[in-house]
Amino acid sequence: MKTPNTPGPHPAWFAVTVRPQHEKAVVEQLESKALESYVPLYRAKHSWSDRVKAVELPLFPRYVFCRIGSGERPKVLTTAGVTSIVAFSGKPCPVPDEEIAAVKTMVGSGFQVKVWPSLGVGQRIRIREGAMTGLEGILVREKTGYRIVVNLELLNRGVAVEVDRENLETVAYRPSTAARP
């Protein structure tokens, strides 16, 4: 028996990758092809040299969600701005209905929703705001209250500092070039 989230006669949600800044246009095109689609948006303040403005941005940049039934993949893949359907080992991977419903509930709640980086202990991070902007280190532990302790590799010594989680971003891992004693 097929469940609603397995490919087959019942459409399932799939994550679709799109060209940068094409999320809204892709959703419009998919809907014009009678395909249910969704791009969760959040409000953010952006500053320019002459003004600050609230803008709506995709919660998951470069992704939209689309309900795809059997035989509808070509309709999705031929949509302008679409680059692929997220797949593992070459097989498109459905997104559980419950996850889409949870995102819709959060976005529709009226509460402020914002992008929150997925950080894990041992991950390389960079401080993006404040007096330590640009410093990189390894996340060594996460504390309650959205505070993080980071190990910075200064003078080939560990230095721990607490920073606000909102001021962190992930960076690609690269081995340290510092000389080892």
Phi and psi in degrees as a GROMACS rama.xvg file:
@    title "Ramachandran Plot"
@    xaxis  label "Phi"
@    yaxis  label "Psi"
@TYPE xy
-81.475  138.596  LYS-2
-93.0905  162.989  THR-3
-59.6997  -18.9616  PRO-4
-106.242  20.6206  ASN-5
-111.892  143.095  THR-6
-57.9529  144.854  PRO-7
151.08  -149.141  GLY-8
-67.1748  -25.9577  PRO-9
-92.9529  127.211  HIS-10
-62.9495  142.169  PRO-11
-122.242  156.575  ALA-12
-76.8966  138.244  TRP-13
-135.054  148.877  PHE-14
-85.0604  131.599  ALA-15
-117.215  127.867  VAL-16
-85.6671  142.316  THR-17
-132.892  164.207  VAL-18
-63.5844  152.988  ARG-19
-54.7149  135.677  PRO-20
62.2499  27.9948  GLN-21
-114.105  9.75641  HIS-22
-58.0082  -51.5894  GLU-23
-65.8046  -41.2993  LYS-24
-65.3393  -39.4612  ALA-25
-65.1671  -42.0919  VAL-26
-59.808  -44.0622  VAL-27
-59.8728  -43.4968  GLU-28
-67.4052  -41.2611  GLN-29
-63.1056  -41.7149  LEU-30
-66.6066  -31.9293  GLU-31
-68.6935  -18.5476  SER-32
-94.8295  13.9902  LYS-33
64.0493  33.0856  ALA-34
-109.025  128.448  LEU-35
-69.1223  127.809  GLU-36
-141.058  165.463  SER-37
-154.815  131.165  TYR-38
-125.799  108.236  VAL-39
-69.7813  132.221  PRO-40
-118.537  151.56  LEU-41
-133.059  158.387  TYR-42
-95.712  135.461  ARG-43
-138.614  153.3  ALA-44
-93.8712  127.369  LYS-45
-115.505  137.125  HIS-46
-105.834  131.994  SER-47
-114.358  173.903  TRP-48
-62.3325  -27.1937  SER-49
-112.178  -4.44763  ASP-50
-164.927  165.721  ARG-51
-121.826  133.07  VAL-52
-138.009  143.226  LYS-53
-82.8905  129.961  ALA-54
-128.172  156.17  VAL-55
-98.9341  126.176  GLU-56
-123.789  153.306  LEU-57
-66.8216  135.284  PRO-58
-65.5863  -33.3845  LEU-59
-122.785  86.8523  PHE-60
-55.0156  138.589  PRO-61
74.3214  13.5674  ARG-62
-132.011  142.354  TYR-63
-130.823  161.495  VAL-64
-111.444  140.043  PHE-65
-141.742  137.329  CYS-66
-82.1887  119.825  ARG-67
-123.719  124.145  ILE-68
-94.937  176.298  GLY-69
-60.9634  135.881  SER-70
83.0685  -0.797934  GLY-71
-98.1203  -5.18465  GLU-72
-55.9033  -43.3423  ARG-73
-60.4983  -34.5983  PRO-74
-61.9221  -36.9138  LYS-75
-74.4191  -49.5562  VAL-76
-67.8463  -20.3819  LEU-77
-93.5088  5.36432  THR-78
-77.427  130.667  THR-79
-57.3428  132.128  ALA-80
95.4286  -17.1552  GLY-81
-81.6833  133.73  VAL-82
-106.09  -32.7931  THR-83
-172.036  171.58  SER-84
-106.509  131.971  ILE-85
-59.8917  127.797  VAL-86
-138.994  154.947  ALA-87
-123.7  129.534  PHE-88
54.0307  36.6107  SER-89
79.3382  0.428713  GLY-90
-110.713  121.216  LYS-91
-53.4104  136.636  PRO-92
-108.458  114.599  CYS-93
-68.7042  150.071  PRO-94
-98.1644  127.523  VAL-95
-57.1572  139.218  PRO-96
-52.2762  -36.9209  ASP-97
-63.4918  -35.1979  GLU-98
-70.1255  -41.714  GLU-99
-63.8075  -43.1929  ILE-100
-61.4461  -39.791  ALA-101
-64.5939  -42.9468  ALA-102
-64.3612  -44.4716  VAL-103
-60.4347  -39.7536  LYS-104
-63.6978  -45.5529  THR-105
-63.0418  -47.0612  MET-106
-64.9071  -37.8696  VAL-107
-84.4571  -0.716762  GLY-108
-71.3497  -21.2249  SER-109
90.6164  -13.0104  GLY-110
-79.4386  157.201  PHE-111
-70.2612  123.161  GLN-112
-112.936  136.493  VAL-113
-145.8  162.311  LYS-114
-65.5156  134.606  VAL-115
-129.123  113.708  TRP-116
-63.9286  142.643  PRO-117
-85.2074  107.912  SER-118
-112.545  141.749  LEU-119
-131.846  149.911  GLY-120
-56.6475  134.192  VAL-121
94.0321  -6.87588  GLY-122
-82.9489  143.603  GLN-123
-79.645  131.855  ARG-124
-132.419  165.33  ILE-125
-131.606  140.61  ARG-126
-83.3503  125.53  ILE-127
-105.385  -7.55048  ARG-128
-145.17  156.675  GLU-129
96.4155  -169.22  GLY-130
-64.7432  -22.1019  ALA-131
-106.339  22.8252  MET-132
-50.4572  130.684  THR-133
94.5785  -17.9267  GLY-134
-67.7366  140.12  LEU-135
-116.697  154.965  GLU-136
-167.382  -172.273  GLY-137
-109.647  131.453  ILE-138
-69.4829  119.425  LEU-139
-104.245  -24.8104  VAL-140
-167.547  157.005  ARG-141
-115.835  131.385  GLU-142
-108.067  166.564  LYS-143
-69.5663  162.392  THR-144
77.5147  23.0265  GLY-145
59.8783  36.7552  TYR-146
-113.209  143.549  ARG-147
-125.257  143.519  ILE-148
-104.539  127.313  VAL-149
-118.462  137.731  VAL-150
-95.4668  111.688  ASN-151
-96.1555  136.438  LEU-152
-91.7899  74.2899  GLU-153
-101.978  130.978  LEU-154
51.9583  34.2256  LEU-155
58.5433  32.0555  ASN-156
-129.673  154.138  ARG-157
-85.3654  136.624  GLY-158
-132.681  125.104  VAL-159
-100.76  140.936  ALA-160
-147.737  144.018  VAL-161
-95.3966  132.771  GLU-162
-136.105  159.196  VAL-163
-70.0778  135.14  ASP-164
-56.6065  -35.3581  ARG-165
-61.8431  -19.8157  GLU-166
-93.501  10.3384  ASN-167
-109.398  148.367  LEU-168
-138.949  152.762  GLU-169
-80.4344  151.167  THR-170
-131.767  154.859  VAL-171
-64.8362  140.426  ALA-172
-69.9892  136.041  TYR-173
-141.99  135.673  ARG-174
-58.214  144.976  PRO-175
-62.7129  138.809  SER-176
-97.2333  0.220959  THR-177
-68.8687  144.204  ALA-178
-69.1336  138.219  ALA-179
-90.9023  139.073  ARG-180
